[in-house]
Amino acid sequence: MKTNTNPLGKRSNLSLVALIAVAVACTHMARGEPDNGDKIIIGETAEIAGGTAATWARVNGGGKVIWVGLTIPVSMAENMPPRGTGPAGAIAVLNFPAIVQETTYFNHAEIHSNPGGHGHGGLDPHRYEAPHFDFHFYNIPVADVRAIPGGMFLVDTPAERVPEGYGQPEPRSVPQMGRHCSSLAERAATEEDHWLYTMILGFLPDASYMHFLEPMITREALLLRKNITLPVPMPAVLGRETNYPTECEVHYDKDADAYHIVFKGFEPTE
């Protein structure tokens, strides 16, 4: 994995800016959103499976972040990488542009490749054993993620900090990740309910704060090369004053053979 910060003079990053800008201009994602001097700012990039993954933001003419994105190549799904060297085995750790970190919920993204899947605490324990990717959109810096301890934490999250439709986070904290929280519908799913994607939440071990949003998408779904819409759960109380997204679109870009995972519809919350 090769990671670059954002020197926009680099040809690869200029090409990436152009690619994302074209996607913004030409896809349904831009419907009803006129160009008022919007610009694309690239965060960091990584070469994965012969393609480029990148964090980025769309900033409007008034200097406000209106989209936060992670672009991933489909080649990553065609040739799933093994476990990486990042926190909890991440294959890529990519910071978002400074303006995203300063004004929105997001700090950085981590990509986890799971060719053999992993367990699930719901009714069907085999549900998440399908090959898939975990896309962690963290609210805290990488150094803080690395410091998260593993173990069992038998403390509940205050009800107002758990989004509607979700239960309490699992008691087990994954080292360098935290406690996971799935929707009540996911927990009740059986082996007859074919799984393609879902939105997972993450809480710190002491259950005090929701520190990541995690689109979890199967290899099968990515190879369909179709758009996906995911819900963005919002707790009544987040615990931090920031701008929080209300929409998530996973847009397939035919020209680049890549996906753009885009959070948008940012609203002030605390």
C-alpha positions in Angstrom: 0.0 0.0 0.0 1.3 3.4 -1.0 -0.2 6.4 0.7 0.3 10.0 -0.4 -0.8 13.2 1.3 -2.3 15.9 -1.0 0.3 17.7 -3.1 -2.1 18.8 -5.8 0.9 19.3 -8.1 1.2 15.5 -8.5 -0.3 14.3 -11.8 -2.0 11.3 -10.2 -3.9 13.6 -7.8 -4.8 16.0 -10.6 -6.2 13.1 -12.6 -8.2 12.0 -9.5 -9.6 15.5 -9.1 -10.7 15.5 -12.7 -12.2 12.0 -12.3 -14.2 12.9 -9.3 -15.2 16.3 -10.7 -16.6 14.6 -13.8 -18.5 12.1 -11.7 -20.0 15.0 -9.7 -21.0 16.9 -12.8 -22.4 13.9 -14.8 -24.2 11.6 -12.4 -27.5 11.7 -10.6 -25.6 12.7 -7.4 -25.5 16.2 -8.7 -29.2 16.5 -9.6 -30.7 19.7 -8.3 -27.3 21.0 -7.0 -26.1 23.9 -9.3 -22.4 24.6 -9.6 -21.8 27.8 -7.6 -18.0 27.6 -7.6 -17.9 24.2 -6.0 -14.5 22.5 -5.9 -13.1 19.1 -5.1 -10.3 18.8 -2.5 -8.4 15.5 -2.3 -7.2 14.2 1.1 -5.0 11.2 0.8 -4.6 8.4 -1.7 -3.5 4.7 -1.6 -2.7 2.3 -4.4 -4.8 -0.9 -3.8 -5.1 -3.9 -6.2 -3.9 -1.9 -9.2 -6.3 1.0 -8.5 -6.4 4.2 -6.4 -8.4 4.8 -3.3 -8.8 8.4 -2.1 -10.5 10.5 0.4 -11.9 13.8 -0.8 -14.5 16.6 -0.2 -16.8 18.7 -2.3 -16.7 22.3 -1.0 -19.2 24.9 -2.2 -18.5 28.5 -3.2 -19.2 29.6 0.4 -16.4 27.4 1.7 -18.8 24.8 3.3 -18.2 21.0 3.0 -21.3 19.6 1.3 -20.0 16.1 0.4 -17.4 13.9 2.0 -16.2 11.0 -0.1 -14.1 7.9 -0.3 -13.3 6.6 -3.8 -12.4 2.9 -4.2 -11.5 0.9 -7.3 -13.6 -2.1 -8.3 -10.3 -4.0 -8.8 -10.2 -4.1 -5.0 -13.2 -6.4 -5.0 -12.0 -8.4 -8.0 -8.7 -9.2 -6.2 -9.4 -8.9 -2.5 -6.3 -8.0 -0.6 -5.3 -9.9 2.6 -5.2 -8.3 6.0 -3.1 -5.1 6.1 -0.8 -3.4 8.5 -3.0 -0.6 9.6 -5.1 -0.4 12.8 -6.9 -3.7 13.3 -5.5 -4.9 10.0 -6.7 -2.1 7.8 -5.4 -2.2 4.2 -5.6 1.6 3.9 -5.8 4.5 6.4 -6.6 7.8 4.7 -7.1 11.2 6.3 -9.8 13.5 5.0 -8.8 17.1 4.0 -8.3 19.5 6.8 -11.5 21.3 6.2 -13.4 18.1 6.7 -11.7 17.3 9.9 -12.3 20.8 11.2 -15.9 21.3 10.3 -17.6 17.9 10.0 -18.0 14.6 11.9 -15.3 12.9 9.9 -11.5 12.6 10.6 -10.3 9.7 8.4 -11.3 6.5 6.7 -10.0 3.0 7.1 -10.6 0.1 4.7 -10.7 -3.4 6.0 -10.7 -6.4 3.6 -12.4 -9.5 4.9 -12.0 -12.3 2.2 -13.3 -14.9 4.8 -15.8 -12.6 6.4 -16.2 -12.4 10.2 -18.7 -13.3 12.9 -22.1 -11.7 13.7 -23.8 -11.3 17.0 -27.3 -11.5 15.6 -29.8 -14.4 15.1 -27.8 -15.7 12.1 -24.1 -16.0 13.4 -22.9 -16.7 9.8 -24.5 -13.7 8.2 -21.3 -11.7 7.8 -19.1 -14.6 6.7 -19.4 -13.6 3.1 -16.4 -11.9 1.6 -16.8 -8.2 2.2 -15.2 -4.8 3.0 -15.6 -2.7 6.2 -15.4 1.0 5.4 -14.8 2.8 8.7 -15.4 6.5 8.6 -13.9 7.6 11.9 -14.6 10.7 13.9 -11.3 10.4 15.9 -7.7 10.6 14.8 -5.7 7.5 13.8 -3.5 7.7 16.9 -6.7 7.5 19.1 -7.9 4.5 17.1 -4.7 2.7 17.7 -5.0 3.2 21.4 -8.5 1.6 21.7 -8.3 -1.5 23.9 -9.9 -4.8 23.4 -11.9 -6.8 25.9 -15.4 -7.0 27.4 -17.1 -3.8 28.5 -20.5 -4.4 30.2 -21.7 -0.8 30.2 -24.7 0.5 28.2 -24.7 3.6 26.0 -27.2 6.3 27.2 -30.4 5.8 25.3 -30.3 9.3 23.8 -26.9 8.4 22.2 -28.2 5.3 20.4 -29.9 6.1 17.0 -33.5 5.0 16.5 -33.7 1.4 15.1 -30.4 0.3 16.7 -29.7 -1.6 19.8 -26.9 -1.4 22.4 -23.4 -1.9 21.1 -21.9 -5.4 21.5 -20.0 -5.7 24.8 -16.8 -6.9 23.1 -14.4 -4.2 22.0 -12.2 -5.0 19.0 -8.7 -3.8 19.7 -7.9 -0.7 17.6 -11.6 -0.4 16.6 -14.1 -0.5 19.4 -17.6 -1.8 20.0 -19.8 -2.5 17.0 -23.6 -1.8 16.9 -25.9 -3.1 14.2 -29.6 -2.3 13.5 -32.4 -4.3 15.1 -33.4 -5.5 11.7 -29.9 -6.8 11.0 -29.9 -8.6 14.4 -33.2 -10.3 13.5 -32.2 -11.3 10.0 -32.1 -15.1 9.3 -30.1 -17.1 6.7 -33.1 -16.6 4.3 -32.4 -12.9 4.2 -29.6 -12.6 1.7 -27.0 -10.0 2.9 -25.4 -7.5 0.5 -24.7 -4.4 2.6 -25.6 -2.6 5.8 -24.6 0.4 8.0 -22.8 -0.4 11.2 -22.0 2.0 14.0 -19.1 2.1 16.4 -18.8 3.1 20.0 -15.8 3.6 22.3 -15.3 0.8 24.8 -16.9 2.9 27.6 -20.0 3.3 25.4 -19.8 7.1 25.8 -19.5 8.2 22.2 -20.3 7.0 18.7 -16.9 7.3 17.0 -17.5 5.8 13.5 -20.0 5.1 10.8 -19.3 1.9 8.8 -20.8 1.0 5.5 -20.2 -2.7 5.3 -20.5 -4.0 1.7 -20.1 -7.5 0.3 -17.8 -8.3 -2.6 -20.8 -9.6 -4.4 -22.6 -6.3 -4.2 -19.5 -4.3 -5.4 -19.1 -6.6 -8.4 -22.7 -5.9 -9.5 -21.5 -2.4 -10.4 -24.8 -0.8 -9.2 -25.6 2.2 -7.1 -26.4 1.7 -3.4 -28.2 3.9 -0.9 -27.5 3.4 2.8 -29.3 5.0 5.8 -27.3 7.3 8.1 -28.5 6.8 11.7 -28.4 9.9 13.9 -28.6 9.8 17.7 -30.7 12.3 19.5 -27.4 13.4 21.3 -24.1 12.9 19.5 -21.9 14.4 22.2 -20.0 16.8 20.0 -20.9 20.0 18.2 -20.3 19.4 14.5 -21.9 19.0 11.1 -23.3 15.5 10.7 -24.4 13.8 7.4 -28.0 12.6 6.8 -27.4 10.7 3.5 -25.0 8.1 2.1 -24.8 7.1 -1.5 -22.4 4.5 -3.0 -22.2 5.6 -6.6 -20.7 3.3 -9.3 -18.6 5.3 -11.8 -18.6 3.3 -15.0 -15.8 5.4 -16.7 -13.4 4.9 -13.8 -14.7 1.4 -12.8 -14.8 2.7 -9.3 -17.2 3.5 -6.5 -17.6 6.9 -4.7 -18.9 6.4 -1.2 -20.4 9.8 -0.5 -21.8 11.2 2.8 -23.9 14.4 2.2 -26.8 16.4 3.6 -24.7 17.8 6.5 -26.6 19.4 9.3 -25.4 21.0 12.6 -25.8 18.7 15.6 -24.3 18.3 19.1 
